[in-house]
């Protein structure tokens, strides 16, 4: 089952945020994905995606020039061997960032091929599904505005979500969310690494009255695991982190430091499904719960759903709460309904992307 072709496509799905909030240096009119297509000599095709958004063009370049050409002629069924070799051969360019994003996308595509070759869904290759649908939390955009937070929290609850996550850093927005959803709904706050340890302590204490289910990535840099561990003890709020971590080794360091209650690997960043499985095992050994980072709409979300289907019930899916304009890769098959997302049941990742969407919304430059 030799690899004959590796292609990548930068797909820009139209998007609106549901508010006027700004977040980083992106205009957020599109969600950018690097779709990776691997075809074998026998005609089997697998799809993956490496982390995109603001890094999409760099990730695509890594696939096209660093990773893809080395795969031609290799046995597509040797997934672990290819993953290891790609990590070792490219370590000089860095073990994190776009190098690992590209490797992650390739790994996902190879697992898709493996499932299709076996005629089985990915979950079966991973040991079998424990659940057929996954409860999801609504992961809201960053609004920096209490009124917009209130509006979107209420809309998410009205759409059937039973868990809400904010991307806010100020107490008025967190207070607005708690008032909007009531006391019985778990509320999470992802701050995206804005503070020093001292600042994080002060901010976390200001959030304390709102009974957070978890506080996510409060400290910069995100790999300061010792400071995270101290913060958790000082404020007695469950902490979560991991969307910026790559490889099982970094997660091992995080867990050995006792830094978090919830680890958040992203399958499109950590090294793909192969590396993600190692992190699940590490979490089991350390008594830590895996809560995947997956605000995605491409093969990375499909892979995450299959992985989640093999994991305990408390492990939730992340559903980026959004309004689409024109196009999705899989119709509404991976949209949350009544607060849950169904795990695809077809071979491999379970669904095939809409090729017309890839063509129509592919980047022209």
C-alpha positions in Angstrom: 0.0 0.0 0.0 2.6 2.5 -1.2 2.0 6.3 -1.1 1.7 7.7 -4.6 0.7 11.3 -4.1 0.6 13.9 -1.3 -1.4 17.2 -1.9 -2.4 20.1 0.3 -5.2 22.6 -0.2 -5.7 25.9 1.8 -9.4 26.1 2.3 -11.0 29.3 3.7 -14.5 28.6 5.1 -16.6 31.8 5.3 -17.3 32.7 8.9 -19.0 35.3 11.1 -18.3 35.6 14.8 -21.8 36.5 16.2 -20.5 39.8 17.5 -18.1 42.7 17.1 -15.3 41.3 19.2 -11.7 41.3 18.0 -9.3 38.4 18.7 -5.6 38.6 17.8 -4.5 39.9 14.4 -7.0 37.9 12.2 -10.0 39.4 10.6 -12.1 36.2 11.3 -14.0 36.5 8.1 -12.8 33.0 7.2 -11.6 29.9 9.1 -8.5 28.6 7.3 -7.7 24.9 7.0 -4.8 23.0 5.4 -6.5 20.0 3.9 -4.0 17.1 3.3 -4.9 14.5 0.7 -2.8 11.3 0.5 -3.4 8.7 -2.2 -1.9 5.2 -2.4 -0.9 3.4 -5.6 -4.1 1.3 -5.2 -6.3 4.4 -5.2 -7.2 4.7 -1.5 -7.4 8.3 -0.4 -7.0 9.6 3.1 -7.7 13.1 4.4 -6.1 15.0 7.2 -5.5 18.6 8.3 -2.7 20.3 10.1 -3.4 23.2 12.3 -4.2 26.3 10.3 -6.0 29.6 11.1 -3.2 32.2 11.2 -0.5 29.6 10.5 -2.2 28.0 7.5 0.1 29.1 4.8 3.2 28.2 6.8 1.7 24.8 7.6 0.9 24.2 3.9 4.5 25.1 3.0 5.8 22.6 5.5 3.6 19.9 4.0 4.5 20.8 0.4 8.3 21.2 0.8 9.4 19.5 4.0 7.1 16.6 4.7 5.1 15.5 1.6 8.0 14.7 -0.8 9.6 12.3 1.6 6.5 10.2 1.8 6.3 9.1 -1.8 6.9 5.3 -2.1 6.5 4.6 1.6 4.1 2.0 3.0 1.0 3.9 4.1 0.1 1.2 6.6 3.3 1.8 8.6 1.8 4.8 10.4 3.9 4.6 13.6 7.1 4.2 11.6 6.3 7.1 9.4 5.4 9.3 12.3 8.6 8.5 14.2 10.7 9.0 11.1 9.1 12.4 10.3 9.6 13.6 13.8 13.3 12.5 13.9 14.1 13.7 10.3 12.6 17.1 11.0 13.6 17.7 14.6 16.3 20.2 13.5 13.5 22.6 12.4 11.8 22.4 15.8 9.7 19.9 17.6 6.8 22.3 17.8 4.8 24.7 15.6 4.3 24.2 11.9 6.6 21.2 11.6 4.5 19.2 14.0 1.3 20.7 12.6 2.2 19.2 9.2 3.2 15.9 10.6 -0.1 15.8 12.5 -2.1 16.3 9.3 -0.2 13.5 7.5 -0.8 11.2 10.4 -4.5 11.8 10.4 -4.7 11.1 6.7 -2.8 7.8 7.1 -5.2 6.7 9.8 -8.1 7.5 7.5 -6.5 5.3 4.8 -6.0 2.5 7.4 -9.7 2.5 8.3 -10.7 2.5 4.7 -8.4 -0.4 3.9 -9.9 -2.4 6.8 -13.5 -1.2 6.0 -13.8 0.0 9.6 -14.4 3.3 11.3 -11.3 4.8 13.0 -12.8 4.1 16.5 -12.7 0.4 15.8 -9.0 0.6 15.0 -8.5 2.5 18.3 -10.0 -0.3 20.3 -13.7 0.2 19.8 -16.2 3.0 20.6 -17.7 3.3 24.0 -20.1 6.0 22.9 -21.9 6.9 19.6 -22.3 10.6 20.4 -20.2 13.0 22.4 -21.5 15.8 24.7 -20.1 19.1 23.6 -19.5 22.5 25.0 -20.1 25.7 23.2 -16.8 27.4 22.7 -17.6 31.1 22.2 -15.7 33.8 20.3 -13.9 36.5 22.2 -16.2 39.5 22.5 -14.8 41.8 25.2 -18.3 43.0 25.8 -20.7 41.8 28.5 -23.8 42.3 26.4 -22.5 40.2 23.5 -21.4 37.5 26.0 -24.9 37.5 27.5 -26.5 37.3 24.0 -24.3 34.4 22.8 -24.5 32.5 26.1 -28.3 32.6 25.9 -28.2 31.6 22.3 -26.0 28.6 23.0 -28.2 27.5 25.9 -31.2 27.8 23.5 -29.4 25.6 21.0 -29.2 22.8 23.6 -25.6 23.2 25.0 -25.2 22.3 28.6 -21.6 23.5 28.9 -20.3 27.0 28.0 -16.7 28.2 27.4 -15.7 31.8 27.1 -12.6 33.3 25.7 -12.5 36.4 27.9 -10.0 37.9 30.3 -12.1 40.4 32.3 -14.4 39.9 35.3 -17.5 41.7 33.8 -17.7 39.3 30.9 -17.4 36.3 33.2 -20.0 37.7 35.5 -22.3 38.3 32.6 -22.0 34.7 31.4 -22.8 33.3 34.8 -25.9 35.5 35.1 -27.0 34.5 31.6 -26.7 30.8 32.0 -27.6 30.4 35.7 -25.9 28.4 38.5 -26.4 24.9 37.2 -24.5 25.1 33.9 -20.7 24.4 33.9 -18.8 27.5 32.8 -15.2 27.5 31.5 -12.9 30.4 30.7 -10.0 30.2 28.2 -7.8 33.2 28.6 -5.1 32.3 26.0 -2.0 32.9 28.1 -2.2 36.6 28.9 -0.7 36.9 32.4 2.3 36.6 34.7 1.8 34.2 37.6 1.1 37.1 39.9 -1.5 38.6 37.5 -3.0 35.2 37.0 -3.6 34.8 40.7 -5.3 38.1 41.0 -7.5 37.5 38.0 -8.4 34.0 39.0 -9.5 35.2 42.4 -11.8 37.7 40.8 -13.4 34.8 38.8 -13.8 32.7 42.0 -17.4 33.7 42.8 -18.5 32.4 39.4 -17.6 28.7 40.1 -15.6 27.9 37.0 -15.5 24.4 35.8 -12.0 25.2 34.7 -9.7 28.2 34.0 -7.7 27.6 30.8 -4.2 28.8 30.0 -3.9 31.7 32.4 -0.1 32.0 32.4 2.4 33.0 29.8 4.5 31.2 28.7 2.2 28.2 28.5 5.0 25.7 29.2 5.6 27.3 32.7 4.1 24.2 34.3 5.5 24.9 37.8 3.7 28.2 38.0 0.5 26.6 36.8 0.8 24.0 39.5 1.3 26.7 42.2 -1.6 28.7 40.8 -4.0 25.8 41.0 -3.1 25.3 44.7 -3.4 29.0 45.5 -6.8 29.7 44.0 -8.4 26.2 44.2 -9.9 26.5 40.7 -9.4 23.5 38.3 -6.9 24.5 35.6 -6.7 23.3 32.0 -3.9 23.6 29.4 -2.4 21.8 26.4 -3.6 23.4 23.2 -0.1 24.9 22.7 1.8 21.7 23.7 3.2 19.3 21.1 4.3 15.7 21.5 3.6 13.3 24.4 6.9 14.4 26.1 5.6 17.9 26.8 2.4 16.5 28.2 4.4 14.2 30.4 6.2 17.2 31.8 2.9 19.0 32.4 1.4 16.1 34.2 4.4 15.3 36.3 4.4 18.9 37.5 0.8 18.5 38.6 0.0 21.5 36.6 -3.6 20.9 35.5 -6.8 19.0 36.2 -7.6 18.8 32.4 -5.1 18.3 29.6 -6.1 19.6 26.2 -4.1 18.0 23.3 -5.0 19.1 19.8 -4.8 16.3 17.3 -3.8 18.7 14.5 -0.9 20.0 16.6 0.5 17.3 18.9 1.7 14.8 16.2 -1.6 13.4 15.0 -3.6 10.4 16.2 -0.5 8.4 16.9 0.9 10.9 19.4 -2.6 11.7 20.8 -3.0 8.0 21.9 0.2 8.3 23.9 -1.2 11.3 25.7 -4.4 9.4 26.6 -2.3 6.7 28.2 -0.2 9.2 30.1 -3.3 10.9 31.4 -4.7 7.6 32.6 -1.5 6.9 34.5 -1.5 10.4 36.1 -5.2 10.5 37.0 -5.7 13.5 34.6 -8.8 14.0 32.4 -8.3 14.6 28.7 -10.4 17.4 27.2 -9.3 17.8 23.6 -8.8 21.1 22.0 -10.7 21.0 18.8 -12.5 24.2 17.6 -12.4 22.7 14.1 -14.6 21.8 11.1 -12.2 19.6 9.1 -10.7 16.1 9.4 -9.1 17.1 12.8 -12.6 17.3 14.3 -13.5 13.9 12.9 -10.4 12.4 14.3 -11.1 14.0 17.7 -14.6 12.6 17.8 -13.3 9.0 17.1 -10.7 9.4 19.8 -13.3 10.8 22.2 -15.6 7.8 21.5 -13.0 5.5 23.1 -12.6 7.7 26.2 -14.6 8.1 29.5 -18.0 9.9 29.6 -16.6 13.0 31.3 -14.4 13.8 28.2 -16.2 16.5 26.2 -16.0 17.7 22.6 -15.3 21.4 21.8 -17.8 23.0 19.4 -16.8 26.3 18.1 -20.0 28.3 18.4 -20.4 30.1 15.1 -22.5 31.3 12.2 -21.5 30.0 8.8 -22.2 32.0 5.7 -22.1 29.6 2.8 -20.1 26.4 3.1 -19.1 23.5 5.3 -16.9 20.5 4.4 -19.4 17.9 5.8 -22.8 19.5 5.6 -24.3 19.5 9.1 -23.0 16.0 9.9 -20.6 17.3 12.6 -22.7 20.1 13.9 -23.8 19.8 17.6 -27.5 19.0 18.0 -29.1 19.2 21.4 -25.6 19.6 22.9 -24.0 16.5 21.4 -22.1 15.5 18.2 -22.6 12.1 16.6 -19.4 10.1 15.9 -19.2 9.3 12.2 -19.6 5.6 11.4 -18.2 5.2 7.9 -14.8 3.7 7.2 -11.8 5.7 8.3 -12.7 9.1 9.6 -16.2 8.3 8.6 -17.0 11.1 6.2 -15.7 12.5 3.0 -15.1 16.2 2.5 -17.2 18.0 -0.1 -14.7 18.5 -3.0 -16.8 21.3 -4.4 -16.3 23.2 -1.2 -12.5 22.6 -1.3 -12.5 23.9 -4.9 -14.8 26.8 -4.4 -13.3 28.1 -1.2 -9.6 27.2 -1.9 -7.2 30.0 -1.6 -6.4 31.5 -5.0 -2.8 32.7 -4.1 
